[in-house]
Amino acid sequence: MSRLKQFKLPDLGEGLTEGEILQWMVKLGDEVKLNQPIVEVETAKAAVEVPSPYAGVVHEIHHAAGETVDVGSPIITFDTEPGAGPLDPVATASAVSEHPEIGDMVPRPPAEGFVEPGLHAAATSDESGPLGALIGEVGPSGRTATLVGYGPKSVTAKRRARTDSGHATPAKPPVPAVAPPPPATAARVSAAAVGQSAAASAGALTVLAKPPVRKLAKDLGIDLTTVVGTGPNGSITRSDVEGVASQPAASSEPVPSAPLRSVPDYDPATREQRIPIKGVRKMTAAAMVGSAFTAPHVTEFITLDMTPTMELRTKLQGLPEFAGVKVTPLLLVAKALLLAVRRNPEINATWDEAAQEIVVKSYVNLGIAAATPRGLIVPNIKDAEQLTLPELAAALQQLTATARDGRTQPADMARGTITITNVGTFGVDNGTPIINPGESAILCFGAVRPTPWVVDGQIVVRQVTQLALSFDHRNVDGQLGSQFLSDIARVLSDPATALAWS
Amino acid sequence: MSVKGSPLAPATETTPVATSSSAGPELVQLLTPEGERVSHPDYDIDLSDEDYRGFYRDLVLVRRIDVEATALQRQGELGIWAALLGQEAAQVGSGRALRPQDFAFPTYREHGVAWCRGVDPLRLLGLFRGVDNGGWDPQATRFQLYTIVIGSQTLHATGYAMGITKDGAVGDAETGEATIAYFGDGASSQGDVNEAFVWASVYNAPIVFFCQNNQWGISTPTANQTRIPLYQRARGFGFPGVRVDGNDVLATYAVTRKALDDARTGQGPTLVEAFTYRMGAHTTSDDPTRYRLATELEAWKLKDPLERMKAFLYKQQIVGAAFFEGVEHDADELAARIRKGCLEMPDPDPLSMFDSVYAEQTPLLGQQRESFGTYLSGFEGAHA
């Protein structure tokens, strides 16, 4: 028995086929105790810490953080007898082969036998999260999406071969992926067309068609990915398939394309990087698209002299109440926003399309857009309007630290009511922010710069910034949005206003 | 319906649902989170130092079994595991209150009760490793097989309890029998549980309904299951309910013992709501950080069932450091034993799945068994 032990990624949920390595908690050469957490893995169901099954020294880490690993693949190798002298290279080599894939007792026809023409597995496509395919359907990479419960094992699992001799009940012969076309349509479905259809379907996620229509297409030898659906949600109907079947054969012949000018050869593998769309990126994209194309955005700008606020900031920082917390410009902008919300409560609202109601909230869960190692997130400070300035400063500091550590929990991001995004930290003047879904406004805080400014008819250098406010024009009229933005600017231009409004 | 020692709590329309970290004034408690022993007018008990040591030891060992099993699942050695982390006192307290003749009907999370009934933890792991369908003898241990379906064991337990009455095994304070049905706050919304309440009530069945309200039915908070404290539900069905601090092993023991004794002497059912908290995930397939705040978990950590018992033993100088070291040592040995035993469990013969479907083999099942055997022998390297 070798002293080198491999640990393969187990099925951490029920019926999961892969997991993404979030971070390693050990590195090469580390001594590890039994059950010591070694790696954090995120699956479709949960992000979990995996404890070490062995005591020993980390000999090899097979997959770096960020990689998505199939269940059953080795992720780490331990030397379980590190005190026993240097490793024998032969033993090292044999150790790997000592862990053959465990035979799968379940024989099954080739996966293609189950796959609809339109659902062809694309061998090179890497990404098919459960969202990529319908539950229970096979995604582009050949994996079957699971929601809960026991999903199928990965089709790449090795299994013992069936013997061809014998008394065993013969399994049905594998069904070919594309049924041989009946003679009537043989002319149209040439070998070239079949090859082309496989290539065309590589990029297609799925097609919508009822089972009888799929059967019809299969019988006619028609690749459903080449058919334009006219049914509900773009689904393919019987008449769509029949329409394609009645078209002249020439239409499906490949058209040889002569390049207009010679293009230098290039290898996409070396000059392009393909990053799977998943996790935070996927959620961000869905939220942004949902917001941008649902809420009619209006963005207004205001440029203001923030010098009094910047001076106040220095004064506040010296007070004992602010010992241990930082008084940042963002903090004072947040406070100004909270005061402005109190004067303009309708800005702090949700458009409830389903209920046909506008929900005006008496609490402010103040979202702060944060760039984190895992992408953009918007955690919020719950009931921010009830906090004193030192409490708000502490909450802001805590929120930022948690986000930076990647420890923000989903509940911390839920139920936000209004958001600030601080692009000024990147030295940017301003932008037109997109509203966080479920909210009605977002304030963008630009960089504060020494700028020539007119005071009492004289040009002097002042600390100037620009604020931008995007609001949902369905429930926020120009007057309300303008009033709100101008109120924020008033507090920042003259912080004494804050006392007047407190 | 006679009013028993455990009072029928006044269920007013305005009683608010307690928030998940505060249980309200009606909570029966004998040991505070700080480890102070307090008295209660209805549930005071006298316990020996030996009893106290035994309670603590069981709490530690049960938690260790649970932690080791969770690790084994993460390492791919178990298909799934339902952790009891945080609920040790509710299970050990109620489990130790059972008498040898009493019968327990568990969910799939009652590892602590199983421990108190003398079920080897390895038997539990066999089920979660998928090598058997529950390998302990329910008759010998008086501990039914785990029920995966939510709440249906309450009906099984009620039926069994009605049988006890028909057997005339109710009435004697020493030899009378009782059943206890375990379920959770989520199951309290199930039809089965409510039907069990009706049957148990009108037949005055010798049963204790033991609800571990751990605040979460997977991701559903208790506030979405009920508008009144769960123990008050019993009143509508016509039997008493009581809420006990489920993180207090002594109070849970006292309340459950009283309820079981009421049942065995013919006074009918009681609903015990053990107010506790699921500190871990629902099962290893779940990620609680997706639906609950970290602050809630932190608040409950201050009420940890083991820590308060440890503090009590220290403060009362019942034990010294050597005792705690000894218990830790036993826990380490137990963990090592179940790890080794789990890894060594043989895979079952695939044909054995036909053995326990019916008490007697049917012709159809025999045919299926035979053709499956032929099929299996069709693989390379298969024994013919």
Interface residues (C-beta under 8 A of the other chain):
Chain A: F7 K8 L9 P10 D11 L12 G13 E14 N35 K45 A46 A47 V48 E49 V50 P51 S52 P53 M105 P107 V148 R160 A161 R162 T163 G166 H167 A168 T169 Q409 P410 A411 D412
Chain B: E68 A71 Q73 R74 Q75 G76 E77 G79 I80 A281 T284 S285 D286 D287 T289 R290 Y291 R292 L293 A294 P350 S371 T374 Y375 L376 S377 G378 F379 E380 G381 A382
